[in-house]
Structure formats: C-alpha cells, structure tokens
C-alpha cells in the first residue's frame, strides 16, 4: 500500500478528501476487533443496543441519516 504525503492529500478537492476519509473509515470498520474500546465506550454501546431492543422502530436507518446530512450541504 502506498503512503500518501500530506501534500498529496491536500491537493485533493474537498469531496475527494471526504471520500478518502470515508474509504479509510470503511477499511477500519472491516476489522472492528482491532479497534480497542474503553469500558465507558462498551457501556455506551450496550446502553444503545438495549434501547434498540426495547424499541427497534425508533430512530432512522444510517442510509436515511446520511442522505439528510448530504442534502444539508
């Protein structure tokens, strides 16, 4: 894998940099076991999962949230 220099990254347009960040995040999300969580983070995830199980119809799917964010830009 090649390493991008800061100058290379900064030469990208803002949409290209956003896409780069999304691509990097997606690559990290593919191996969640390699990202250590604090006890507080684990407790928060458990709290959110419990809330979801109590009311799975509350909230919005990620695709809808993401689209609302993109529309606001």
ABEGO torsion letter per residue (X at the ends): XBBBBAAAAAABBAAAAAAAAAAAAAAAAABAAABBBBAAAAAAAAAAAAAAAABAABEBBAAAAAAAAAAAX
